[in-house]
Amino acid sequence: MPAKGKHRRAKSSSLTRGLAAAGTGGAVLVLPLLGATAASAAQADTAAKPATASTTYVVVAGDSLSKIARDHSVSGGWKKLYDDNRSVLGDDPKLIHPGVKLTLGKKGSAESTQKPAATRASAERADRSERTTKLTAEPAVAPAKKTYTNDLDGWIKESLDIMAQHGIPGSYEGIHRNVMRESSGNPLAINNWDSNAAAGTPSKGLLQVIAPTFATYHVPGTSMDSFDPVANITAACNYAAARYGSIDNVNGPY
């Protein structure tokens, strides 16, 4: 005879409903059932926490914020890198010095890594455009102008530099030798007694050049005054090159 209802199993509790019985034969293995909602929530929680690890970079010679941001794929470009390190860089992002330690990927910057690819690409194009504009707008620094002493040594050296620009041959020794013979190094020397003087064109200056010769062989960029030491030397060397091949080949009156 079947048993009366007094031995009937009590109604399953909520905990029991969360278990499943699985087995073979008489053995029973009780396993917890994870709801799909709980699993999804765990995955979403993991995905919602982007990495915020940061690294340190030490500036070396030749670096710029744009180069560092580009080489290390800093999201947000050099502007973000500057904002993250403004406390160590100061108010001018162009003034970075070797040895300065920069933080790359500072906490809080992870949000920018989640921007759509199109937005990041647009920002990178703008950054490249700004760098190009700066390179175009900032004129190259002109090299310092060379200076010369105001004496025979300086006059000869300046003349040699001008001669080199115009392809006129000659050496320091050749010029100095002829200057000392012609004028003893006096830039205001003038010959008022030879045939040229008698013809009304006295020889003048360091290398005793007459006016017609000076006018014909004057080198552009030098003074039109034949007493000017640099103009006088350069014109005389130009004349000597045309007639003798070089002032170095002149060893007497010419």
Contacts in CASP RR format, 6 or more apart in sequence:
PFRMAT RR
TARGET T0000
AUTHOR 0000-0000-0000
METHOD contacts of the structure
MODEL  1
MPAKGKHRRAKSSSLTRGLAAAGTGGAVLVLPLLGATAASAAQADTAAKP
ATASTTYVVVAGDSLSKIARDHSVSGGWKKLYDDNRSVLGDDPKLIHPGV
KLTLGKKGSAESTQKPAATRASAERADRSERTTKLTAEPAVAPAKKTYTN
DLDGWIKESLDIMAQHGIPGSYEGIHRNVMRESSGNPLAINNWDSNAAAG
TPSKGLLQVIAPTFATYHVPGTSMDSFDPVANITAACNYAAARYGSIDNV
NGPY
18 32 0 8 1.000
18 33 0 8 1.000
19 30 0 8 1.000
19 31 0 8 1.000
19 32 0 8 1.000
19 33 0 8 1.000
20 30 0 8 1.000
20 31 0 8 1.000
20 33 0 8 1.000
21 28 0 8 1.000
21 29 0 8 1.000
21 30 0 8 1.000
22 28 0 8 1.000
22 29 0 8 1.000
22 31 0 8 1.000
23 29 0 8 1.000
50 110 0 8 1.000
50 111 0 8 1.000
50 113 0 8 1.000
50 114 0 8 1.000
51 110 0 8 1.000
52 105 0 8 1.000
52 107 0 8 1.000
52 108 0 8 1.000
52 109 0 8 1.000
52 110 0 8 1.000
53 105 0 8 1.000
54 103 0 8 1.000
54 104 0 8 1.000
54 105 0 8 1.000
54 106 0 8 1.000
54 107 0 8 1.000
55 103 0 8 1.000
55 104 0 8 1.000
55 105 0 8 1.000
56 101 0 8 1.000
56 102 0 8 1.000
56 103 0 8 1.000
56 104 0 8 1.000
57 68 0 8 1.000
57 72 0 8 1.000
57 101 0 8 1.000
57 102 0 8 1.000
57 103 0 8 1.000
57 104 0 8 1.000
58 99 0 8 1.000
58 100 0 8 1.000
58 101 0 8 1.000
58 102 0 8 1.000
59 68 0 8 1.000
59 96 0 8 1.000
59 97 0 8 1.000
59 98 0 8 1.000
59 99 0 8 1.000
59 100 0 8 1.000
59 101 0 8 1.000
59 102 0 8 1.000
60 98 0 8 1.000
60 99 0 8 1.000
61 98 0 8 1.000
62 98 0 8 1.000
63 96 0 8 1.000
63 98 0 8 1.000
64 78 0 8 1.000
64 94 0 8 1.000
64 96 0 8 1.000
65 78 0 8 1.000
65 81 0 8 1.000
65 82 0 8 1.000
65 93 0 8 1.000
65 96 0 8 1.000
66 77 0 8 1.000
66 78 0 8 1.000
66 127 0 8 1.000
66 131 0 8 1.000
68 74 0 8 1.000
68 78 0 8 1.000
68 81 0 8 1.000
68 102 0 8 1.000
68 104 0 8 1.000
69 76 0 8 1.000
69 77 0 8 1.000
69 78 0 8 1.000
69 80 0 8 1.000
69 81 0 8 1.000
69 127 0 8 1.000
70 77 0 8 1.000
72 104 0 8 1.000
74 80 0 8 1.000
74 81 0 8 1.000
74 104 0 8 1.000
74 105 0 8 1.000
75 105 0 8 1.000
75 109 0 8 1.000
75 112 0 8 1.000
75 113 0 8 1.000
75 115 0 8 1.000
75 120 0 8 1.000
76 109 0 8 1.000
76 112 0 8 1.000
76 120 0 8 1.000
76 123 0 8 1.000
76 127 0 8 1.000
77 123 0 8 1.000
77 124 0 8 1.000
77 127 0 8 1.000
78 93 0 8 1.000
78 127 0 8 1.000
79 127 0 8 1.000
80 109 0 8 1.000
80 112 0 8 1.000
81 102 0 8 1.000
81 104 0 8 1.000
82 89 0 8 1.000
82 93 0 8 1.000
84 102 0 8 1.000
84 103 0 8 1.000
84 105 0 8 1.000
84 106 0 8 1.000
84 109 0 8 1.000
85 102 0 8 1.000
85 103 0 8 1.000
85 106 0 8 1.000
88 100 0 8 1.000
88 101 0 8 1.000
88 102 0 8 1.000
89 95 0 8 1.000
89 96 0 8 1.000
89 100 0 8 1.000
89 102 0 8 1.000
115 123 0 8 1.000
146 161 0 8 1.000
148 154 0 8 1.000
148 155 0 8 1.000
148 157 0 8 1.000
148 158 0 8 1.000
152 176 0 8 1.000
152 179 0 8 1.000
152 185 0 8 1.000
152 206 0 8 1.000
152 229 0 8 1.000
155 187 0 8 1.000
155 206 0 8 1.000
155 229 0 8 1.000
155 230 0 8 1.000
155 233 0 8 1.000
156 172 0 8 1.000
156 175 0 8 1.000
156 176 0 8 1.000
156 179 0 8 1.000
156 233 0 8 1.000
157 172 0 8 1.000
158 230 0 8 1.000
159 175 0 8 1.000
159 230 0 8 1.000
159 233 0 8 1.000
159 234 0 8 1.000
159 237 0 8 1.000
160 170 0 8 1.000
160 171 0 8 1.000
160 172 0 8 1.000
160 175 0 8 1.000
162 219 0 8 1.000
162 221 0 8 1.000
162 222 0 8 1.000
162 230 0 8 1.000
162 234 0 8 1.000
163 169 0 8 1.000
163 170 0 8 1.000
163 219 0 8 1.000
163 234 0 8 1.000
163 237 0 8 1.000
163 238 0 8 1.000
166 219 0 8 1.000
166 238 0 8 1.000
168 219 0 8 1.000
168 234 0 8 1.000
168 237 0 8 1.000
168 238 0 8 1.000
168 241 0 8 1.000
169 237 0 8 1.000
169 241 0 8 1.000
169 245 0 8 1.000
169 246 0 8 1.000
169 247 0 8 1.000
169 248 0 8 1.000
170 237 0 8 1.000
170 241 0 8 1.000
170 246 0 8 1.000
170 247 0 8 1.000
170 248 0 8 1.000
171 246 0 8 1.000
171 247 0 8 1.000
171 248 0 8 1.000
173 248 0 8 1.000
174 247 0 8 1.000
174 248 0 8 1.000
174 250 0 8 1.000
175 207 0 8 1.000
175 233 0 8 1.000
175 237 0 8 1.000
175 247 0 8 1.000
177 251 0 8 1.000
178 207 0 8 1.000
178 236 0 8 1.000
178 247 0 8 1.000
178 250 0 8 1.000
178 252 0 8 1.000
178 254 0 8 1.000
179 185 0 8 1.000
179 206 0 8 1.000
179 207 0 8 1.000
179 233 0 8 1.000
181 252 0 8 1.000
182 189 0 8 1.000
182 203 0 8 1.000
182 205 0 8 1.000
182 206 0 8 1.000
182 207 0 8 1.000
182 208 0 8 1.000
183 189 0 8 1.000
183 205 0 8 1.000
183 206 0 8 1.000
183 207 0 8 1.000
183 208 0 8 1.000
185 206 0 8 1.000
186 205 0 8 1.000
186 206 0 8 1.000
187 205 0 8 1.000
187 206 0 8 1.000
187 227 0 8 1.000
187 228 0 8 1.000
187 229 0 8 1.000
187 232 0 8 1.000
188 205 0 8 1.000
188 227 0 8 1.000
189 204 0 8 1.000
189 205 0 8 1.000
189 206 0 8 1.000
189 208 0 8 1.000
190 202 0 8 1.000
190 203 0 8 1.000
190 204 0 8 1.000
190 205 0 8 1.000
191 197 0 8 1.000
191 202 0 8 1.000
191 203 0 8 1.000
191 204 0 8 1.000
191 208 0 8 1.000
192 202 0 8 1.000
194 202 0 8 1.000
194 203 0 8 1.000
196 202 0 8 1.000
196 203 0 8 1.000
196 210 0 8 1.000
197 203 0 8 1.000
201 210 0 8 1.000
201 211 0 8 1.000
201 212 0 8 1.000
202 210 0 8 1.000
203 209 0 8 1.000
203 210 0 8 1.000
204 210 0 8 1.000
204 211 0 8 1.000
204 214 0 8 1.000
204 226 0 8 1.000
204 227 0 8 1.000
204 232 0 8 1.000
205 226 0 8 1.000
205 227 0 8 1.000
205 229 0 8 1.000
205 232 0 8 1.000
206 229 0 8 1.000
206 232 0 8 1.000
206 233 0 8 1.000
206 236 0 8 1.000
207 232 0 8 1.000
207 233 0 8 1.000
207 236 0 8 1.000
207 237 0 8 1.000
209 226 0 8 1.000
209 232 0 8 1.000
209 235 0 8 1.000
209 236 0 8 1.000
209 239 0 8 1.000
211 226 0 8 1.000
213 235 0 8 1.000
213 236 0 8 1.000
213 239 0 8 1.000
214 226 0 8 1.000
214 231 0 8 1.000
214 232 0 8 1.000
214 235 0 8 1.000
216 239 0 8 1.000
217 235 0 8 1.000
217 236 0 8 1.000
217 238 0 8 1.000
217 239 0 8 1.000
217 242 0 8 1.000
218 224 0 8 1.000
218 231 0 8 1.000
218 235 0 8 1.000
218 238 0 8 1.000
219 231 0 8 1.000
219 234 0 8 1.000
219 235 0 8 1.000
219 238 0 8 1.000
222 228 0 8 1.000
222 230 0 8 1.000
222 231 0 8 1.000
222 234 0 8 1.000
222 235 0 8 1.000
223 230 0 8 1.000
223 231 0 8 1.000
224 231 0 8 1.000
225 231 0 8 1.000
226 232 0 8 1.000
226 235 0 8 1.000
236 247 0 8 1.000
237 246 0 8 1.000
237 247 0 8 1.000
240 246 0 8 1.000
240 247 0 8 1.000
240 249 0 8 1.000
240 250 0 8 1.000
240 254 0 8 1.000
241 247 0 8 1.000
243 254 0 8 1.000
244 250 0 8 1.000
244 254 0 8 1.000
END
